Amino acid sequence: MSAHNRGTELDLSWISKIQVNHPAVLRRAEQIQARRTVKKEWQAAWLLKAVTFIDLTTLSGDDTSSNIQRLCYKAKYPIREDLLKALNMHDKGITTAAVCVYPARVCDAVKALKAAGCNIPVASVAAGFPAGQTHLKTRLEEIRLAVEDGATEIDVVINRSLVLTGQWEALYDEIRQFRKACGEAHLKTILATGELGTLTNVYKASMIAMMAGSDFIKTSTGKETVNATFPVAIVMLRAIRDFFWKTGNKEELGDEWLKPELFRIGASTLLSDIERQIYHHVTGRYAAYHDLPMS
């Protein structure tokens, strides 16, 4: 895992000058989506690359130790071995980037991964996930307990009301406290962009989160009505680029950014889609449900 983002002092003069050109961002998003995609072996290679960015997640009310164990097994073996052998990729150590669970299931995940003999990081959602509307003291304690149980990555949610009312200093202070509570664990800050109102707010919240010491910024919890979108991704990537240019603390962004230490995909269902596409590439036919267990 990469070194921590130590953050910077809060620069409200920078924040106050930010204004995102919404129509220009939409045009850029349309241009990106209109590009032709790669095919055949190049597509298979990029699909396998994408697997290594996935935070394989279960956040259900009926999670048990047994399905956490299955999740961890899938994280270690995300693609069927015979498919990887057909691509000569069976010995490349392809796993997901992390396993993500609720705080109460961190111990289960740590135990299962240890038993599987792998060092895939355990991430825990925290800080009142998904709404972020519990008392700050409770949110901080939830972070500390998850770290004590073995989580090395903490996925926090921000209090969206602080963004919507322009309380940037309060948002900065809150995330700084999250950073401190994480200790040596990496802090991944979920912005819940679908609830921030404007792309300008998305940029400002992204910048505040990085100033406050977030190691990653993430679009959404997956629980909002609107989650990740192309325009939001563009705005957040440009915020990361601008923060890097200004501080050098973060590394839009080129190939050197495409590694799990700097980039993650929080869409676990994507793994099933990828495995089906790999199956089709190798066999020439589409998989039946029973062909890809646990997908």
C-alpha positions in Angstrom: 0.0 0.0 0.0 1.2 3.5 -0.8 2.3 6.0 1.9 -0.3 8.1 3.6 -1.5 11.4 2.3 -0.5 13.7 5.2 -2.8 16.4 4.0 -2.3 20.2 4.1 -3.6 23.2 5.9 -7.1 24.2 5.0 -7.0 26.7 2.1 -10.4 28.4 1.9 -9.1 31.0 -0.6 -8.6 28.2 -3.1 -12.0 26.6 -2.3 -13.8 30.0 -2.7 -12.5 30.4 -6.3 -13.7 27.0 -7.5 -16.5 27.0 -10.1 -17.0 24.0 -12.3 -18.1 24.5 -15.9 -21.0 22.1 -15.9 -21.7 22.1 -19.7 -18.0 21.6 -20.5 -17.8 18.6 -18.2 -20.9 17.0 -19.8 -19.4 17.5 -23.2 -16.1 15.8 -22.1 -18.1 12.9 -20.6 -19.9 12.4 -23.9 -16.6 12.4 -25.8 -15.2 9.8 -23.5 -18.2 7.5 -23.8 -18.2 7.8 -27.6 -14.7 6.3 -27.9 -14.4 2.8 -29.3 -13.5 0.1 -26.8 -10.7 -2.4 -27.1 -11.6 -5.9 -28.3 -10.4 -9.5 -28.1 -7.2 -10.1 -26.2 -6.7 -6.5 -25.4 -10.1 -6.4 -23.8 -9.4 -9.5 -21.8 -6.2 -8.0 -20.5 -7.9 -4.8 -19.4 -10.7 -6.8 -17.8 -8.2 -8.7 -15.7 -6.5 -5.5 -14.8 -9.9 -4.1 -13.6 -10.3 -7.1 -11.3 -7.2 -6.0 -9.3 -8.9 -2.6 -8.6 -12.1 -4.0 -7.1 -13.0 -3.7 -3.5 -15.0 -6.9 -3.2 -17.9 -6.0 -0.9 -20.8 -7.3 1.1 -22.8 -4.9 3.1 -26.0 -6.7 3.8 -28.1 -7.1 6.9 -27.9 -10.8 6.7 -24.1 -11.1 6.4 -22.7 -14.0 8.4 -19.3 -15.5 9.0 -19.9 -18.1 6.4 -20.7 -15.7 3.5 -17.8 -13.5 4.6 -15.6 -16.6 4.2 -17.0 -17.2 0.7 -16.4 -13.5 -0.2 -12.8 -13.8 0.9 -12.3 -17.0 -1.1 -13.7 -15.2 -4.2 -11.3 -12.3 -3.5 -8.4 -14.6 -3.6 -9.7 -16.5 -6.7 -11.8 -14.0 -8.5 -11.6 -15.7 -11.9 -11.9 -19.4 -12.5 -8.5 -21.0 -12.7 -9.1 -22.9 -16.0 -10.0 -19.5 -17.7 -6.8 -17.9 -16.3 -4.8 -20.9 -17.6 -6.3 -20.5 -21.0 -5.0 -16.9 -21.0 -1.6 -18.0 -19.5 -2.4 -15.7 -16.5 -2.9 -18.4 -13.8 0.4 -17.7 -12.1 0.2 -13.9 -12.0 -1.4 -13.7 -8.6 -4.6 -11.9 -9.7 -6.8 -11.0 -6.7 -9.2 -8.2 -5.9 -7.7 -5.1 -4.3 -9.5 -5.6 -1.0 -12.4 -7.1 0.8 -14.9 -4.6 2.3 -17.4 -5.4 5.1 -19.3 -3.8 7.9 -17.2 -3.2 11.1 -18.8 -6.1 13.0 -17.5 -8.5 10.3 -13.9 -7.3 10.1 -12.7 -10.1 12.5 -14.4 -12.7 10.2 -12.7 -11.3 7.1 -9.3 -11.1 8.8 -9.6 -14.7 10.0 -10.8 -16.0 6.6 -8.0 -14.3 4.7 -5.4 -15.5 7.1 -6.7 -19.0 6.8 -6.5 -18.6 3.0 -2.9 -17.6 3.3 -3.2 -14.3 1.5 -2.6 -10.7 2.4 -5.5 -9.0 0.7 -6.4 -5.9 2.8 -9.6 -5.8 4.8 -11.6 -2.6 4.4 -14.4 -1.6 6.7 -17.1 1.0 6.1 -17.5 3.3 9.1 -18.4 6.7 10.4 -22.2 6.1 10.2 -22.3 4.4 6.8 -24.2 5.1 4.6 -25.8 8.3 5.7 -23.2 9.8 8.1 -25.9 11.1 10.3 -24.8 9.6 13.7 -23.0 11.6 16.4 -19.4 12.3 15.6 -18.2 10.7 18.8 -19.9 7.4 17.7 -18.5 7.7 14.2 -15.0 8.1 15.5 -15.3 5.1 17.9 -16.6 3.0 15.1 -13.4 3.7 13.1 -11.2 2.9 16.0 -12.9 -0.4 16.7 -12.7 -1.5 13.1 -8.9 -0.7 13.1 -8.5 -2.6 16.4 -10.2 -5.6 14.8 -7.7 -5.6 11.9 -9.1 -3.4 9.2 -6.2 -1.7 7.3 -8.5 0.5 5.2 -11.4 2.5 6.5 -14.2 3.7 4.1 -15.9 6.7 5.8 -18.8 8.7 4.7 -19.0 12.5 5.0 -21.8 14.5 6.5 -23.4 15.8 3.3 -25.2 18.6 5.1 -21.8 20.3 5.7 -21.3 20.4 1.9 -24.8 21.5 1.1 -24.5 24.4 3.6 -21.0 25.4 2.7 -19.4 24.5 6.0 -16.0 23.7 4.6 -14.0 24.3 7.7 -16.3 21.9 9.7 -16.0 19.3 6.9 -12.2 19.6 7.0 -12.1 19.3 10.8 -14.3 16.2 10.7 -12.2 14.4 8.2 -9.0 15.3 10.0 -10.5 13.6 13.1 -11.3 10.5 10.9 -7.7 10.6 9.7 -6.4 10.6 13.3 -8.8 7.8 14.4 -7.5 5.6 11.5 -4.0 5.5 12.9 -1.9 3.5 10.3 -5.0 2.4 8.4 -5.7 4.1 5.1 -8.6 6.6 5.0 -11.0 6.3 2.0 -13.5 9.1 2.0 -16.9 8.5 0.3 -18.4 11.8 -0.9 -21.9 10.5 -1.8 -21.8 12.7 -4.9 -25.4 12.0 -5.9 -26.4 14.0 -2.8 -24.1 17.0 -3.1 -26.2 19.0 -5.4 -23.7 20.4 -8.0 -20.4 19.5 -9.7 -18.9 22.5 -8.0 -19.7 21.0 -4.6 -18.3 17.7 -5.8 -15.0 19.4 -6.6 -14.9 21.3 -3.4 -15.7 18.3 -1.3 -13.0 16.3 -3.1 -10.4 19.0 -2.4 -11.4 19.4 1.2 -11.2 15.6 1.7 -7.6 15.5 0.3 -6.5 18.6 2.2 -7.7 16.8 5.4 -5.6 13.7 4.7 -7.8 11.3 2.8 -5.8 8.6 1.0 -8.6 7.9 -1.5 -11.7 9.8 -2.4 -14.7 7.7 -3.6 -17.9 8.6 -5.4 -20.7 6.9 -3.5 -21.9 4.3 -1.1 -24.0 2.5 -3.7 -27.0 3.3 -1.5 -27.8 6.7 -3.0 -30.4 7.2 -5.8 -27.6 8.4 -8.1 -24.1 6.9 -7.6 -21.0 7.1 -9.9 -21.4 8.9 -13.2 -18.9 10.0 -15.9 -19.3 13.7 -15.2 -18.6 13.2 -11.4 -15.6 11.0 -12.2 -14.1 13.6 -14.4 -14.6 16.3 -11.8 -13.0 14.2 -9.0 -10.1 13.1 -11.2 -9.4 16.7 -12.0 -9.5 17.6 -8.4 -6.9 14.9 -7.7 -4.7 16.2 -10.5 -5.0 19.7 -9.2 -4.2 18.7 -5.7 -1.1 16.7 -6.9 0.1 19.7 -8.9 -0.3 22.0 -5.9 1.1 19.7 -3.2 2.8 16.7 -4.7 1.0 14.6 -2.1 -1.2 12.7 -4.6 -0.2 11.2 -7.6 -7.0 12.9 -16.4 -4.4 10.7 -14.8 -1.9 8.5 -16.7 -1.1 4.8 -16.7 1.1 5.2 -13.6 -2.1 5.8 -11.6 -3.6 2.4 -12.6 -2.6 0.4 -9.6 -4.5 -0.7 -6.6 -2.5 1.6 -4.3 -4.0 4.6 -6.0 -7.2 3.5 -7.8 -10.2 1.4 -6.7 -13.5 0.3 -8.1 -16.2 -0.2 -5.5 -18.6 -2.1 -7.6 -18.5 -5.8 -6.6 -21.1 -6.8 -9.2 -18.6 -5.8 -11.8 -16.5 -8.9 -11.0 -19.3 -11.2 -12.1 -19.6 -9.3 -15.4 -15.9 -9.4 -15.9 -15.8 -13.2 -15.3 -18.6 -13.7 -17.7 -16.8 -11.7 -20.4 -13.6 -13.7 -19.8 -15.5 -16.9 -20.0 -16.9 -15.8 -23.4 -13.5 -14.7 -24.6 -12.0 -18.1 -23.8 -14.9 -20.4 -24.8 -16.7 -18.4 -27.4 -20.0 -18.9 -25.6 -21.8 -17.1 -22.8 -21.8 -18.7 -19.3 -24.8 -20.2 -17.7 -25.4 -19.3 -14.0 -24.0 -22.6 -12.8 -20.8 -22.2 -14.9 -19.5 -19.5 -12.6 -20.4 -20.3 -9.0 -20.3 -17.4 -6.4 -20.4 -14.9 -9.2 
